[in-house]
Amino acid sequence: MIDRIGFAAELAAYTEQHGPVTIGLAGAGQMGTDIVVQTALMTGVRVGAIAANSPRRPMEAIAMAGYDADHGIVATSPAAIDAAIEGGRIAVTSDIADLCASGRVDVIVDATGSPEVGTRLALLAIENGKHIVMLNVEADITVGRLLARKAKAAGVVYSGSAGDEPAATLELIAFAQALGMEVVAAGKGKNNPLRHDAVPEEYEIEARERNMNARMLVEFIDGSKTMVEMTAIANSTGLIPDVPGMHGPEASLDNLAQILCSREDGGVLSKPGRVDYTVGKGVAPGVFCVVRPRHPRAIERMADLKVGPGPCFALVRPFHLTSLETPLSAARVVMHRRPDMVPVDRPVAECGARAKRALEPGATLGRIGMADYRGYAFEWRHAKGEHALPLGLAEHSRVTRPIAAGELLTYENCTPDETLLVTKIRAELDAADSQSFG
């Protein structure tokens, strides 16, 4: 047996004094199931309650985690959720309001992937004095800056999730900054082949083989997820897309730092301080931070240590464990009130949308990853100038003018669904930005 060290030791000590950190989980799809299974293997963190539309998938996740058949119990009120947790079981509810109102839940984790549900969930968590961990990057890039502001005012923590590419990238950026290095670029290696016009019907078989939803798989393949994630990195750091849609070069692990660097150093970027991705071999499923040491001695030492030829070097985390790492964020916000990722309090980047096919007036748009549109990241000031419709508002939007394939979705050719909470919160954020940033 080896002794626990670092954060594992902190978790064990916290548990001895306070009991485990208790998660209220929203969503029991692929990510939510991972969290239920992973927490069952950990010391110091547990899932106390799961909210989903029906009890089937939460119960399946609980069984997959190895619990007894009666470990999951349907609860129809906050008091019933508390009673289940006190009894050492996992409550299953269909009401996210009840989940957030539970007195025994320490932190809410959003694994829904819906901008609308994520916005409502975050606001309910904040209103009930609960910390929130957003595995829902789609909601974060749409209204996360305002949610973080509201959380801070309420004395709770709003955080992105460890394990997802954005937070994993931020680990490298923070490391480089702490060492005084210039951050030239940061981002990810794209995991799936890039095909902008992909639709779910073409990927049903592959999705089944990978135990995924076909729409979610297409969100990765058509580039939307990459655009969402790079926007999240930008909004948490101040790094910006160098060009609309980013470069996305075919840079490999061997030449990454020589391609995603400034033109002055022989690369494709106009300036340092950019966010981008690569489709080259050897980087995915990892994340990277291209740095330039500020002294010839440091450049010489890094070259001598085989980090690369210089003068720019790629710091690479060759893996990210997505939802398997999420419980660590939940623990950190409760134990240390420390977010793993939070938007800076100013607009930086936007993820808009481009039409995958011709769209006619009167059409109501579907979800991200379907046949109507794909994500497209660019600097906030450019998006504002184009009147770009945020990707997180595209679902349920109504087309008001003909839109050609490849054309940007804007407030001139689309009208977002004003009955949705996410639309109202985004309008509140935009109004504040207009006053503060023009």
N, C-alpha and C positions, 0 to 999 in steps of 0.2 A: 504494500500500500504506500502511495506517495502522499505527502502533505499537500493540502490545498494552498495555493499561493494567489497573490493578486486579487482580482475581483471575485474569484471563486471563494477565497477565504473571507472576503468582506460579506458575501452573500450568506455564507454559513454562520458567521458571527451575528449578522442581522437577524437571521431566522431564530437563533437561540434566544435572542432578546425580545423580538417582536412577533415571531411567527413569519410565515412566508408572505411575500408580496402577492396580492391577489388581483388577478387580471379579470376584467369584464371584457369579453371578446365579442365583437360584432362581425359576423360573417363566418361561414363554415365551409367555404369552398377549398380550393387547393391550398391557399395560404393559411386560412383559418385552421384547417386540419393539421397542417404542419405544426402550428403553434400549440395545439392541444397535445400532439404527440411529443413534441420537444419538451414542453414544461413537465410532462410526466417523468422525464429522465433527469430533471434538474433538482438541485437543492436550492431552496430559497425563493422559488417562484411557482405559482400554480394558477391554473385557470379555474375561477370560481363560478363563472356564468358565461353562457354563450347565447347571443341573440341571432336569430335567423328567421326567415319567412315561415319555415315549417321545422318541426323537430327532427326530421329524418336525418339530415346531414350532420347536425351536431351529435346525434346519438351514434351515427356511424363513426364519427371522429373519436368519440369517447371510447367506443369498442376497439377501434384500431390502436388506440393508445394503451390498451391492455387492461382497462378497468373492468370490473364486474358488470354484469348485465343491468343491475339496478343502480349503478353509480350516477347516471344522468337522470334528472328528475325534472319534469315540466313544472314551471313556476309561473304564476299569472299575476304576481304583484311584487313590489320591492321587498315586502316582508317575507314572502315565500322564497325569494332568491336568497335573502339573508339566512333563513332557516336552513336551506339546503347547504349553503357554504359552512355554516356553523356545525352541520352534521357531517362535514368532510366530503360532501358530494358536489357535483357540478349541476347548477341550475340551467335549464334550457327555457328560453322565453322568445316570444315573437315581437316583443315590445322594447325598442331601444331606450325609450323613456324610463321604463322600469329598470333596465340594466344600469342606466346612469344614476338612478335614484337609490340604488342599493347601498346601504350603509357599510356592507362588508367588502365592497369592491374598492380597491385602492387606485386603480388606473384603468382607463378604457383604451383598448386597442382596436383601431379601425382596419379591418381586412376586407372591406366590402368592394372597393374599386369603383364606387359610384360617387361622382362629385356631389350629387344631390343628397344622398344618404350620409356621405361623409361630412358635409356641412352641417346637416341637422344634428348628427351624432356629436360632433365637436362642440356645438353650441350647448347641447344638453349636458354634456360632460362638464363644461365650464360653469354652467348655471348651478350644477350640483357639487361644485368644488372638487371635481375629479381631474387629475392629470390626463392628458390624451397623447397616445402614440399613433401617428398617422402612417400606416403602411399604404394608405390610399394616396399615392403621389398625384393622381389626377385631381383630387380635391385640393391638395396642398398648393399646386401651381396656379390654381384658379382663385382661391380666397385665403390661402394659408397665412399670408402676411397679416390680414385683418384678424384671423382666428388667433394667431400668436399674440397680437396686440390685446385682444379681449382676454386671453388666458392670463397674460401678465397682469392686467388690471385686476383680475379676480384672484390673483395670488396662486395660480396653478401653472403647471408646465405644459407647453405644447412642444412636441418633438416629432421629427421624422424618425424612421425606424432604422436601427442598425441592420446590416446585412443586405439591404437594398443597395444598388450601385451608387446612388447619390451619397448616402452616409458613409459607405466604404471609401469613396473618393475623398470625402472631407477628412477622413483619418489621415490620408497621405498629404493633403494640402496643409493641415494643421502641423504635421510633422515637419514638412519643408519650411513652413513659416517660422516654427520654433527654432529651427537651425539658421534662420536668417537668409534662406535661399530665395531667389526670385522665382515666383510661380509663373511659368510661361504658358502652360496649358494643362487642362485636366479633363478627364472623361473616362470613357469605357471602350472596351472592345465589343462590337456588336455580335451577339450570340447566334442569331439566325440569319440565313441569306436575306438580303434586302430586295423586296419587290413591292413597289409603291402601290400597285393596283390589285394586290391580293384581296380575296374575299373568302369568308368562312367556308362556303360550299366546296371550295377546292382543297380544303385542309381538314375535312372531317376525319379521314382515315388516320392521318398523322396525329391529329389531336387525341383520338381514342388511344392510339399506341403510346402516347406520352401522358395519358391520364389527364388531359387538359380540355378545357372548353375551346371549341374551334374559333370563336370570336376572340377570345383572349390570345390564342396563338397568333392570329392575324394581326392583333395589335402590336405584337413583337415584330412580325415579318414585314409589315408595311412601313415600319420605321416610327410609328406613333409613340411606342413606349420609349424608344431612344430619345426622341424629341422631348417627351415629357420629363424624362430623367435628367437630361442635360439642362433643361429649363430649371429644374429643382436645384441643381448644383449652382447654376448662375444666381438664382434668387437667394441662395444661402451664403454666397461668397463675394459677389460683385464681379466675378468673371463673366464675360459676355460672349455670345456667338460672334465669331469674326465676320461671317457673312450670313445672310438669311439662309436657313436650312443647314448651316455649318458646312465644313469641307467634307468630312467623312472619307478621308483618303484610305488607300490600301496600304497602310503602314503596318509593318510586322513588329514583333517584339524586338528584333535586331535594329531596325532603323526608325522606330517610333520617335525618338528624341531628335532625329535629324530631319523629320518631315513636319511634325507638329511643333515647330518652333518658328521664330520670326524670320522674315525674308533676309534680314540682316545676317542671320546665322545659317542661311541656306534653306529655310523651310517655307511653308505655304502661308503662314500667318502674317497679317499686316503689322501686328504688334503683339507683345506678350500680354498675359492676363486674359486668355481666351478659354472657352469651354468647347469641346469637340469630341468626336468619336472616330474610331477606325474600323474598317471592315477587313483589315489585313489579318494574316494568320498569327497565332501564338499569343494574342492579347486576351481575347475572350476565353473564359467568362470573367476575366479580371478587369480591374480598373487601374488608372494610371494618373500620375502627376509628373509632367515634364518640368524640370527645374534647371536653373542656371546659377551655379554658385557665384558669389560676388567677389571672389578673390582668386587669382591664378593658382595659389597654393592649394586651395580647396578643389579647384578643377583638376589639378595634377593628382591630388590624392584620390579623388573619385575614379579617375581614369586608371590609376594604379590598382585600385580595388576592383577593377573589371566591371564597373557599373556601366561603362560605355566609353566612347572615344572623346566625348565632350565637344564643344563647351557646354552643351545641354545634355541632360541625363534624364532617363525615364525611371521614376520610382514606380514599381508595379506591385499591386496586390493581386496575385494570380487567381483569386477566387472571391466569390461573395456568396453567402449562404442564405440570402433572402430571409424568408420568414423564420428560419431556424435560429437566427440571431435576434429576432424581435423581442423575445423575453428579456434580453439584456438591457434593451432600451427601457422597457417597462420597469425593470428593477432600478436602473439608474435615476429615472425621474422621481421615483418614490424615495429611494434612499438618500440621494444627493441633490435632488431637485435640479438635475443637470440634463439638458437636452442633448441628444446626439446630432441633431440637425434642426435648425430653425431659420426661417427666412430673415434676411436683413430688413430693417424697417424703411425701405425705399424701393421703388420699382427698378428692376434690373433687366429681366428678360420676360418674354411672353411665348407661350405655345399657342399658335393659331391653328388653322386647318386649311388644307387644300382639297378641292373636290377630286375624288377618284374617278368620277364619271360625270357626264352632263346631268345637271339637276334642273328640274323645271319648276316654275312658280307654283306654289300650293303644296309642294312636297314637304312632308315632315321628316326630319332627319333622324336616323337611327343612332345606335350607340357607337362609341369608339371601337374600331376593329371590324366594323361591318362594311358595307359596300359603298357608303356615301362619301366619306372623307378620311383624311389621314392627318396626323399631327405635323406641325411645321414650326420650328423654333427660330426666333430672331430677337434682336434687342428690343426692349420695351418701347423706346422712342420711335423705332421704325414701325412697330406694330400699331402704336398710337396714330402715327401719321397715315397709315393705311386703313385705319378704322377696323382693324382685324377683330373678328369674333374670336374670343378665347375658346380653345378646344373644349374646356370644361363646360361651356354653355351651348355647345353644338347639338347635343342630344335633345330632341324634341323641338329644336328650332324649326321655323317655317321659312321655306325659300320664298322670297318676294320678287326676285328678278332671275332671268335665266343665268345659270352658272356653267361655264365650260369646264370640261375635265382639266384639272391642273390649276384652275383659278382659285384665288384666295377667297375664303369665306369672310365676309365683312358685315358690318351693321347695315350697309346699304343693300346687300342682296339676301340677307337673312335676318329674321327677327327671333331672338331667343324667347323661350317660354317664360313669361313674366310671372306665372303662378308658382314657379319653382323657387325654393328658398335660396339656392345657390345663385340664381340670377339676381335676387334682391340684395344678397350680401355682396356680390361682385359690384353691383351698382353703388352700394355704400362705399366700397373701397375705391372705385373709380372717382367718385365725387370728392373724396378726401385727397386723392392724388392730384386732381385738377386744381385744388386749392393750394397744395403744398409744392407740386412739381410742374405745374403748368400743362 
